[in-house]
Amino acid sequence: MTAYALVQREAAAPTADQLKRAFKSLKRMTEADAIKVAREAYGILMRNLPLDEASTLQRALAGEGAPTEIVEAGQLPRLPEARFVRRAELQSEALVVFDSLGRPVPVNWPQIALIAAGACRHFGMSQTRTEQRVMAFDPIHGIHRRVEVDVRHKVEDDVPILLDVILAGAAMRFQIEADQFQFKHLFDRPDLDRAGKMGLLIQRLGEHAPQAWLNRGAVNLRDGSAAPVIYASKAALFDESIWLLWRQARHEPAPGPVG
């Protein structure tokens, strides 16, 4: 069975209230689903829908003033595997990235189609284990020493900042993680935190590649917003990139600021 995606036609995503009302058109959708979509999805609102459900939701959202388009899942662009970059140089003719062996790879500025960045939530689990010898008593062994083990788990909420530089036609993707990137090869700004350094890098990239589109997170970091865009997951960040690449392939205008 062919699967379909429901994508935005405008830069502004539907609100949670619009989605709640629209989701009432499908019995299997709940208010919790609407809230989750409103919180996590942008560009590509939903995936893996049968055509009848996609059409029903499209009509309901249109009635809410939120135009969408139905796209066969296979027609959406695919992001290439990321090539991780820890060092780069900005030269007049090209962005020069260095591979894991330290070899320079020049990328001509006109090749850059999309600069996508954002802070992505990552939930991990850490474990601490402590052992303590205590005195114990039971009818069989009498008084004896026993080892008590205490294992505690802690949920860690980390928000790494990622930057993707994607070439035209999604031919290649270079990925930078702020915590692991050597900014010192580009500029000496110890006064900036990692978000500030990433924002300055995005600004410099945009100056050399003005044709490149920027996603919401990249614009936010470049402009030094006090409230950075935090994506629910890396998948949410990547879905926005896929949506922007899909729009580029249709020769649509670059999205303006979201009010």
C-alpha positions in Angstrom: 0.0 0.0 0.0 1.3 3.4 -0.9 2.0 5.7 2.1 1.5 9.4 2.0 2.8 12.4 3.9 0.9 15.6 4.8 3.2 18.6 4.4 2.7 22.4 5.0 2.2 24.7 2.0 3.1 27.8 4.1 5.8 28.7 6.6 3.5 28.9 9.5 2.6 25.5 11.0 -1.0 24.8 12.2 -1.5 25.5 15.9 -2.4 22.9 18.5 -6.0 24.1 18.5 -6.3 23.9 14.7 -4.9 20.4 14.8 -7.2 19.3 17.7 -10.2 20.3 15.7 -8.9 18.8 12.4 -8.0 15.5 14.1 -11.6 15.0 15.2 -12.3 14.1 11.5 -10.4 10.8 12.1 -11.6 8.4 14.8 -8.2 7.1 15.6 -6.7 10.5 16.2 -6.8 12.1 19.7 -6.1 15.4 21.2 -2.9 14.0 22.5 -1.9 13.2 18.9 -2.6 16.8 17.9 -0.5 18.2 20.8 2.4 15.9 19.9 2.3 17.0 16.2 2.1 20.7 17.2 5.0 20.3 19.5 7.3 18.1 17.3 6.4 18.5 13.6 7.2 21.3 11.2 7.1 21.1 7.4 6.2 17.5 7.3 3.2 17.2 9.6 2.5 13.5 9.3 3.9 10.5 7.6 2.8 7.0 6.6 -0.9 7.9 6.1 -3.2 6.0 3.7 -4.6 8.3 1.0 -8.1 8.4 2.4 -6.9 9.6 5.8 -4.5 12.1 4.3 -7.3 13.5 2.2 -9.7 13.8 5.2 -7.1 15.6 7.3 -6.2 17.9 4.4 -9.8 19.0 4.0 -10.2 19.5 7.8 -7.0 21.5 8.0 -8.0 23.6 5.0 -11.2 24.4 6.9 -9.0 25.6 9.8 -7.1 27.9 7.4 -4.0 25.7 7.4 -3.3 24.6 3.8 -1.4 21.4 3.3 -0.4 19.1 0.4 -0.4 15.4 0.1 2.8 13.8 -1.1 3.7 10.2 -1.8 6.3 9.3 0.8 8.7 8.1 -1.9 8.6 11.5 -3.6 10.1 13.3 -0.6 13.9 13.9 -0.8 16.2 11.7 1.2 19.0 13.2 3.2 22.4 11.7 2.4 24.5 10.1 5.1 26.1 12.8 7.2 29.8 13.3 6.9 31.0 14.5 10.3 33.2 17.6 10.3 35.4 18.7 13.2 37.5 21.3 11.4 36.8 23.6 8.5 38.1 26.7 6.8 36.3 29.5 5.0 38.2 30.5 1.9 37.2 33.0 -0.8 36.3 30.3 -3.4 35.1 27.4 -1.2 34.2 26.0 2.2 37.1 23.6 3.0 36.2 20.7 5.3 38.7 18.2 6.6 37.9 14.5 6.7 38.8 12.1 9.5 42.4 11.8 8.2 42.8 15.6 8.0 42.6 15.8 4.2 41.0 19.0 2.9 37.8 18.7 0.8 36.8 21.9 -1.0 33.1 22.7 -1.4 32.5 25.6 -3.8 30.1 28.1 -2.3 27.5 28.0 -5.1 27.0 24.2 -4.3 25.5 24.9 -0.9 21.7 24.7 -1.0 20.7 24.5 2.6 22.1 25.5 6.0 20.1 23.8 8.7 20.8 24.0 12.4 19.1 23.5 15.8 19.4 22.4 19.3 18.1 18.8 19.5 16.9 17.2 22.7 18.5 13.9 23.6 17.4 11.8 26.5 19.9 9.4 27.9 20.1 7.2 31.0 23.0 7.0 33.4 23.5 4.4 36.1 25.3 4.5 39.4 26.0 1.4 41.4 27.2 1.4 45.0 28.0 -1.6 47.3 28.0 -1.7 51.0 28.8 -4.5 53.5 26.3 -4.7 56.3 25.7 -7.0 59.2 22.6 -9.3 58.8 20.9 -12.1 60.6 18.8 -15.0 59.4 17.9 -18.4 61.1 20.1 -20.4 58.8 23.3 -18.4 58.6 23.0 -16.5 61.9 24.9 -13.3 62.1 26.9 -12.7 58.9 28.1 -10.0 56.6 26.1 -9.2 53.5 26.8 -7.0 50.5 23.9 -4.6 49.7 23.9 -3.2 46.2 22.2 0.1 45.4 21.6 0.8 41.7 20.1 4.2 40.7 19.2 5.5 37.3 19.1 9.1 36.3 17.6 10.5 33.1 19.9 13.0 31.5 18.4 15.7 29.2 21.1 16.9 26.9 20.6 19.5 24.1 23.4 19.3 21.6 23.6 21.8 18.8 23.9 20.5 15.2 24.6 22.1 11.9 24.0 20.5 8.5 25.5 22.0 5.3 23.6 20.3 2.5 24.6 20.6 -1.2 22.4 21.1 -4.2 20.2 18.1 -5.1 20.9 16.6 -1.6 24.2 15.3 -3.1 26.1 15.5 0.1 25.6 16.5 3.7 28.3 17.8 6.1 27.4 17.8 9.8 29.0 19.8 12.7 28.3 19.2 16.4 29.1 22.3 18.4 30.7 20.4 21.2 33.2 18.7 19.0 33.9 21.3 16.4 37.2 23.2 16.4 36.0 26.8 16.0 39.5 28.1 16.7 40.4 27.4 13.1 37.8 29.9 12.0 37.8 32.6 14.6 39.0 33.3 18.1 36.0 34.2 20.2 36.4 32.7 23.7 33.7 35.1 24.9 31.0 33.3 23.0 29.2 30.2 24.2 28.6 27.3 21.9 25.3 28.7 20.6 27.0 32.1 19.9 29.9 30.4 18.1 27.5 28.3 16.0 25.5 31.5 15.2 28.7 33.3 14.0 29.6 30.4 11.9 26.1 30.4 10.2 26.5 34.1 9.6 29.8 33.6 7.9 28.5 30.7 5.8 25.5 32.8 4.7 27.8 35.7 3.7 29.7 33.3 1.4 26.7 31.4 0.2 23.8 33.9 0.0 21.8 31.5 -2.2 21.5 28.9 0.5 18.3 28.6 2.4 18.3 28.6 6.2 16.0 26.7 8.4 14.3 28.2 11.5 17.0 27.0 13.8 19.8 28.4 11.7 18.1 31.8 11.4 17.5 31.8 15.2 21.2 31.0 16.0 22.5 33.5 13.4 20.3 36.3 14.9 21.3 35.4 18.5 17.8 34.9 19.7 17.4 34.7 23.5 15.0 31.7 23.0 16.7 29.3 20.6 14.7 26.8 18.6 14.8 23.4 20.3 13.8 20.5 18.2 12.1 17.5 19.9 14.6 15.2 18.3 17.2 14.9 15.5 14.4 13.4 13.4 12.3 16.5 13.7 15.3 18.7 12.6 16.0 16.4 9.6 12.3 16.4 8.6 12.3 20.2 8.4 15.4 19.9 6.1 13.6 17.3 3.9 10.6 19.6 3.6 12.8 22.6 2.6 14.7 20.5 0.0 11.3 19.3 -1.4 10.3 23.0 -1.8 13.6 23.8 -3.4 13.1 21.0 -5.9 9.7 22.5 -6.9 11.4 25.9 -7.3 9.3 27.5 -4.6 10.5 30.8 -3.0 12.5 30.5 0.2 10.2 30.6 3.3 10.0 33.9 5.0 10.2 34.4 8.8 7.5 32.6 10.9 5.5 35.1 12.9 
